[in-house]
Amino acid sequence: MVRAEQSELSGIANFAIAIELQRGAYKTMSLDLDIQRALVMMAHPDDPEFSAGGTVAVWTQAGVEVGYIIITSGDKGTDNPTIDSTELMRIREAEQCAAAARLGVKHVVFLRYRDNELQPTIELRRELAREICRFRPDAVICQDPTTFYFGPTGINHPDHRAAGEAVLAAIYPTARDWINLPELKAEGLQPHKVREILLSATLSPDYWVDITPVIDDKIAALIEHRSQIKDPDGLAQRIYERSRVMAEGRPMEYAERFKRISMP
């Protein structure tokens, strides 16, 4: 594992000033969660935007400080035979930083585990717990490790399941107690308790976020993943349709939905 923060990434150190963030009318959005800091901890570049890009936009525009922990750099996510994993990693990390900036996220860390090979190991759990203790979030968004498939036509990526399992184990018990990570004390880090967890891509949602005012921000962030998006207009239409379906029966036009866990 090699940890890389956005400021260390060659060629994209100035990504934040290259994109004009348009917050404007939505700056005073209210939240029903009492949070000041949040981490989105997911397997691949583009996972945060697909799963929770609207929620991230709502939170940042309400003043919440949001960070991303991206466990792999998506270094195998291509059907282009002329590109190698090293170049693809560079491209996908740059795209992720640009997408994050679109949503007001300024803190992005890549752990650079191998794409398509992720396992919920003790090593990964400790790395994630370290990032939790560094950032000290009130809330974490991660992937639901219990989702194996979506109906008759979709299989959930095994990296998504592994990431979700590792993040939940990092939150509890690893990050909460000295005895689990005594080396953190030497690094000047304190144990940390996450209060709220939202599981994305869940088959048992019980928490909805109204993303109607920011759905175009979500789509703009997704389109930054140019190596993955061959038909931006088609993607936008699918996001509108899927977000509308997620909002069915709720007092909102477009939504993202999650399984919520509130920790004592």
PAMILO-874490 format. One record per residue (C-alpha): residue number from 0; residue in one letter; chain; x negated, y negated, z negated. Coordinates in steps of 0.001 Angstrom, whole numbers, plus 500000, padded with zeros to 6 digits. Layout:
% PAMILO-874490
{pt NUM 'a' 'A' {X Y Z}},
...
This chain:
% PAMILO-874490
{pt 0 'm' 'A' {500000 500000 500000}},
{pt 1 'v' 'A' {498779 496521 500929}},
{pt 2 'r' 'A' {500667 493558 499486}},
{pt 3 'a' 'A' {500982 490439 501668}},
{pt 4 'e' 'A' {502752 487194 500838}},
{pt 5 'q' 'A' {504079 484868 503503}},
{pt 6 's' 'A' {501319 482305 502920}},
{pt 7 'e' 'A' {498700 484957 503689}},
{pt 8 'l' 'A' {500115 486096 507014}},
{pt 9 's' 'A' {497904 485208 509948}},
{pt 10 'g' 'A' {499459 482858 512450}},
{pt 11 'i' 'A' {502638 482124 510514}},
{pt 12 'a' 'A' {501450 480271 507440}},
{pt 13 'n' 'A' {503381 477189 508510}},
{pt 14 'f' 'A' {506605 478948 509428}},
{pt 15 'a' 'A' {508626 477068 506799}},
{pt 16 'i' 'A' {507911 473645 508250}},
{pt 17 'a' 'A' {508574 474814 511800}},
{pt 18 'i' 'A' {512265 475384 511159}},
{pt 19 'e' 'A' {514657 472644 510150}},
{pt 20 'l' 'A' {516983 474006 507490}},
{pt 21 'q' 'A' {520522 472713 507864}},
{pt 22 'r' 'A' {522291 472862 504504}},
{pt 23 'g' 'A' {524426 469731 504590}},
{pt 24 'a' 'A' {528084 470247 503838}},
{pt 25 'y' 'A' {527655 473539 501996}},
{pt 26 'k' 'A' {525134 472360 499449}},
{pt 27 't' 'A' {527610 472396 496570}},
{pt 28 'm' 'A' {528919 475939 497028}},
{pt 29 's' 'A' {530019 477450 493736}},
{pt 30 'l' 'A' {529139 480954 492548}},
{pt 31 'd' 'A' {531045 483413 490418}},
{pt 32 'l' 'A' {527744 484910 489235}},
{pt 33 'd' 'A' {525708 482972 486695}},
{pt 34 'i' 'A' {522321 483263 488394}},
{pt 35 'q' 'A' {519372 480973 489034}},
{pt 36 'r' 'A' {516941 483402 490695}},
{pt 37 'a' 'A' {517546 486456 492874}},
{pt 38 'l' 'A' {515507 489036 494757}},
{pt 39 'v' 'A' {516545 490904 497888}},
{pt 40 'm' 'A' {514526 494146 497871}},
{pt 41 'm' 'A' {514897 496237 501022}},
{pt 42 'a' 'A' {513165 498731 503271}},
{pt 43 'h' 'A' {512580 496877 506551}},
{pt 44 'p' 'A' {512422 493461 508176}},
{pt 45 'd' 'A' {515971 492476 509256}},
{pt 46 'd' 'A' {517621 494597 506529}},
{pt 47 'p' 'A' {518226 491514 504328}},
{pt 48 'e' 'A' {519946 489593 507130}},
{pt 49 'f' 'A' {522115 492493 508320}},
{pt 50 's' 'A' {523149 493513 504806}},
{pt 51 'a' 'A' {523261 490238 502910}},
{pt 52 'g' 'A' {522296 487283 505098}},
{pt 53 'g' 'A' {525541 485464 504419}},
{pt 54 't' 'A' {525269 486023 500668}},
{pt 55 'v' 'A' {521685 484763 500692}},
{pt 56 'a' 'A' {522805 481611 502541}},
{pt 57 'v' 'A' {525628 481044 500051}},
{pt 58 'w' 'A' {523238 481442 497146}},
{pt 59 't' 'A' {520417 479237 498445}},
{pt 60 'q' 'A' {522868 476515 499426}},
{pt 61 'a' 'A' {524221 476622 495861}},
{pt 62 'g' 'A' {520715 476080 494501}},
{pt 63 'v' 'A' {519702 479671 493700}},
{pt 64 'e' 'A' {516025 480481 494318}},
{pt 65 'v' 'A' {515935 483634 496438}},
{pt 66 'g' 'A' {512945 485831 497260}},
{pt 67 'y' 'A' {512489 488832 499533}},
{pt 68 'i' 'A' {510499 491992 498843}},
{pt 69 'i' 'A' {510173 493957 502095}},
{pt 70 'i' 'A' {508808 497425 501409}},
{pt 71 't' 'A' {507750 498455 504916}},
{pt 72 's' 'A' {506953 496155 507811}},
{pt 73 'g' 'A' {509001 498098 510354}},
{pt 74 'd' 'A' {505825 499172 512140}},
{pt 75 'k' 'A' {507553 502002 514038}},
{pt 76 'g' 'A' {510769 500186 514961}},
{pt 77 't' 'A' {510430 499905 518732}},
{pt 78 'd' 'A' {511090 501781 521964}},
{pt 79 'n' 'A' {508319 499826 523729}},
{pt 80 'p' 'A' {505494 502282 524593}},
{pt 81 't' 'A' {502987 499476 525231}},
{pt 82 'i' 'A' {502845 498156 521655}},
{pt 83 'd' 'A' {501003 499711 518729}},
{pt 84 's' 'A' {501993 499724 515060}},
{pt 85 't' 'A' {499513 497022 514041}},
{pt 86 'e' 'A' {500844 494533 516582}},
{pt 87 'l' 'A' {504444 495457 515822}},
{pt 88 'm' 'A' {503854 494886 512110}},
{pt 89 'r' 'A' {502489 491403 512842}},
{pt 90 'i' 'A' {505480 490584 515040}},
{pt 91 'r' 'A' {508077 491883 512627}},
{pt 92 'e' 'A' {506577 490146 509601}},
{pt 93 'a' 'A' {506573 486852 511509}},
{pt 94 'e' 'A' {510187 487394 512556}},
{pt 95 'q' 'A' {511180 488172 508976}},
{pt 96 'c' 'A' {509535 485016 507670}},
{pt 97 'a' 'A' {511336 482929 510302}},
{pt 98 'a' 'A' {514667 484567 509471}},
{pt 99 'a' 'A' {514101 483984 505762}},
{pt 100 'a' 'A' {513378 480325 506398}},
{pt 101 'r' 'A' {516660 480005 508296}},
{pt 102 'l' 'A' {518455 481055 505129}},
{pt 103 'g' 'A' {516469 478883 502729}},
{pt 104 'v' 'A' {514259 481697 501391}},
{pt 105 'k' 'A' {510689 480564 500701}},
{pt 106 'h' 'A' {509240 483582 498879}},
{pt 107 'v' 'A' {508594 486679 501045}},
{pt 108 'v' 'A' {506362 489618 500094}},
{pt 109 'f' 'A' {505556 492627 502283}},
{pt 110 'l' 'A' {504375 495773 500519}},
{pt 111 'r' 'A' {503392 497403 503837}},
{pt 112 'y' 'A' {504372 500976 503123}},
{pt 113 'r' 'A' {504621 503122 506278}},
{pt 114 'd' 'A' {507851 502807 508228}},
{pt 115 'n' 'A' {510016 505971 508469}},
{pt 116 'e' 'A' {507943 507665 505749}},
{pt 117 'l' 'A' {509243 505948 502622}},
{pt 118 'q' 'A' {509682 508009 499456}},
{pt 119 'p' 'A' {510903 506829 496004}},
{pt 120 't' 'A' {507577 507592 494360}},
{pt 121 'i' 'A' {506307 506492 490954}},
{pt 122 'e' 'A' {503724 504344 492773}},
{pt 123 'l' 'A' {506441 502501 494709}},
{pt 124 'r' 'A' {508574 502125 491595}},
{pt 125 'r' 'A' {505656 500484 489779}},
{pt 126 'e' 'A' {504934 498095 492662}},
{pt 127 'l' 'A' {508576 497030 492747}},
{pt 128 'a' 'A' {508679 496624 488966}},
{pt 129 'r' 'A' {505596 494398 489194}},
{pt 130 'e' 'A' {507380 492155 491728}},
{pt 131 'i' 'A' {510446 492012 489479}},
{pt 132 'c' 'A' {508305 490957 486527}},
{pt 133 'r' 'A' {506566 488339 488688}},
{pt 134 'f' 'A' {509716 486765 490119}},
{pt 135 'r' 'A' {512010 487418 487125}},
{pt 136 'p' 'A' {515340 487484 488974}},
{pt 137 'd' 'A' {518742 487306 487360}},
{pt 138 'a' 'A' {520149 489352 490250}},
{pt 139 'v' 'A' {518840 491878 492764}},
{pt 140 'i' 'A' {520366 492953 496063}},
{pt 141 'c' 'A' {519231 496365 497276}},
{pt 142 'q' 'A' {520436 499251 499423}},
{pt 143 'd' 'A' {522847 501875 498109}},
{pt 144 'p' 'A' {520821 505095 497750}},
{pt 145 't' 'A' {523957 507263 497759}},
{pt 146 't' 'A' {525009 506337 501310}},
{pt 147 'f' 'A' {523915 509126 503665}},
{pt 148 'y' 'A' {526211 508376 506598}},
{pt 149 'f' 'A' {528868 505933 507852}},
{pt 150 'g' 'A' {531843 507898 509104}},
{pt 151 'p' 'A' {531462 510230 512097}},
{pt 152 't' 'A' {529064 508092 514156}},
{pt 153 'g' 'A' {526350 506658 511893}},
{pt 154 'i' 'A' {523518 508054 509746}},
{pt 155 'n' 'A' {521950 505809 507134}},
{pt 156 'h' 'A' {518186 505436 507605}},
{pt 157 'p' 'A' {516277 507590 505076}},
{pt 158 'd' 'A' {514039 504595 504264}},
{pt 159 'h' 'A' {517155 502696 503153}},
{pt 160 'r' 'A' {518095 505453 500721}},
{pt 161 'a' 'A' {514543 505773 499413}},
{pt 162 'a' 'A' {514263 502001 498976}},
{pt 163 'g' 'A' {517516 501790 497054}},
{pt 164 'e' 'A' {516571 504639 494747}},
{pt 165 'a' 'A' {513133 503150 494044}},
{pt 166 'v' 'A' {514506 499642 493413}},
{pt 167 'l' 'A' {517112 500889 490947}},
{pt 168 'a' 'A' {514471 502902 489083}},
{pt 169 'a' 'A' {512175 499867 489055}},
{pt 170 'i' 'A' {514943 497722 487549}},
{pt 171 'y' 'A' {515739 500361 484945}},
{pt 172 'p' 'A' {513798 501603 483165}},
{pt 173 't' 'A' {510402 500627 484598}},
{pt 174 'a' 'A' {510503 496808 484516}},
{pt 175 'r' 'A' {512278 496575 481160}},
{pt 176 'd' 'A' {509741 498013 478726}},
{pt 177 'w' 'A' {506017 497590 478027}},
{pt 178 'i' 'A' {505480 501301 477607}},
{pt 179 'n' 'A' {506339 501961 481261}},
{pt 180 'l' 'A' {503800 499509 482695}},
{pt 181 'p' 'A' {501178 498668 480087}},
{pt 182 'e' 'A' {498868 497350 482822}},
{pt 183 'l' 'A' {501215 494417 483377}},
{pt 184 'k' 'A' {500183 492938 480065}},
{pt 185 'a' 'A' {496607 492603 481362}},
{pt 186 'e' 'A' {498023 490776 484397}},
{pt 187 'g' 'A' {499833 488278 482195}},
{pt 188 'l' 'A' {503277 489629 483109}},
{pt 189 'q' 'A' {506170 490237 480731}},
{pt 190 'p' 'A' {508880 492931 480979}},
{pt 191 'h' 'A' {512080 491693 482589}},
{pt 192 'k' 'A' {515754 492674 482483}},
{pt 193 'v' 'A' {517811 492166 485656}},
{pt 194 'r' 'A' {521417 491338 484770}},
{pt 195 'e' 'A' {523242 491770 488081}},
{pt 196 'i' 'A' {522709 494279 490906}},
{pt 197 'l' 'A' {524527 494289 494253}},
{pt 198 'l' 'A' {524272 497433 496387}},
{pt 199 's' 'A' {524642 496843 500128}},
{pt 200 'a' 'A' {525837 499299 502797}},
{pt 201 't' 'A' {527952 500973 500129}},
{pt 202 'l' 'A' {530943 503210 500678}},
{pt 203 's' 'A' {532536 502109 497392}},
{pt 204 'p' 'A' {532570 498282 497426}},
{pt 205 'd' 'A' {534058 496347 494538}},
{pt 206 'y' 'A' {532529 492890 495048}},
{pt 207 'w' 'A' {533091 490573 498007}},
{pt 208 'v' 'A' {531280 487362 498993}},
{pt 209 'd' 'A' {533029 484822 501210}},
{pt 210 'i' 'A' {530528 484041 503983}},
{pt 211 't' 'A' {532955 482140 506207}},
{pt 212 'p' 'A' {531124 478783 505928}},
{pt 213 'v' 'A' {527704 480361 506603}},
{pt 214 'i' 'A' {528342 483165 509062}},
{pt 215 'd' 'A' {526596 481234 511844}},
{pt 216 'd' 'A' {523549 480874 509564}},
{pt 217 'k' 'A' {523518 484652 509114}},
{pt 218 'i' 'A' {523664 485168 512874}},
{pt 219 'a' 'A' {520944 482580 513538}},
{pt 220 'a' 'A' {518695 484364 511046}},
{pt 221 'l' 'A' {519361 487732 512655}},
{pt 222 'i' 'A' {518485 486400 516082}},
{pt 223 'e' 'A' {515010 485526 514776}},
{pt 224 'h' 'A' {514346 489283 514898}},
{pt 225 'r' 'A' {513758 489069 518630}},
{pt 226 's' 'A' {511846 492334 518905}},
{pt 227 'q' 'A' {514962 494144 517671}},
{pt 228 'i' 'A' {517738 492100 519296}},
{pt 229 'k' 'A' {518144 492672 523037}},
{pt 230 'd' 'A' {521608 491091 523367}},
{pt 231 'p' 'A' {522003 488096 521009}},
{pt 232 'd' 'A' {525504 487252 522229}},
{pt 233 'g' 'A' {526633 490833 521773}},
{pt 234 'l' 'A' {525104 490907 518316}},
{pt 235 'a' 'A' {526910 487729 517304}},
{pt 236 'q' 'A' {530222 489192 518428}},
{pt 237 'r' 'A' {529591 492381 516434}},
{pt 238 'i' 'A' {528720 490389 513309}},
{pt 239 'y' 'A' {531903 488333 513599}},
{pt 240 'e' 'A' {533972 491489 514053}},
{pt 241 'r' 'A' {532321 493465 511273}},
{pt 242 's' 'A' {532471 490553 508819}},
{pt 243 'r' 'A' {536142 490054 509608}},
{pt 244 'v' 'A' {536837 493735 508918}},
{pt 245 'm' 'A' {534951 493498 505617}},
{pt 246 'a' 'A' {537209 490597 504610}},
{pt 247 'e' 'A' {540460 492439 505288}},
{pt 248 'g' 'A' {542826 492149 502351}},
{pt 249 'r' 'A' {540721 489395 500760}},
{pt 250 'p' 'A' {541418 485621 500750}},
{pt 251 'm' 'A' {538612 484877 503234}},
{pt 252 'e' 'A' {537969 485120 506965}},
{pt 253 'y' 'A' {534478 486655 506881}},
{pt 254 'a' 'A' {532875 488620 504066}},
{pt 255 'e' 'A' {529983 490752 502906}},
{pt 256 'r' 'A' {530786 493447 500389}},
{pt 257 'f' 'A' {528782 495265 497752}},
{pt 258 'k' 'A' {528917 497644 494809}},
{pt 259 'r' 'A' {528270 495531 491715}},
{pt 260 'i' 'A' {526410 496781 488656}},
{pt 261 's' 'A' {526277 494476 485619}},
{pt 262 'm' 'A' {523539 495490 483208}},
{pt 263 'p' 'A' {524029 494989 479432}},
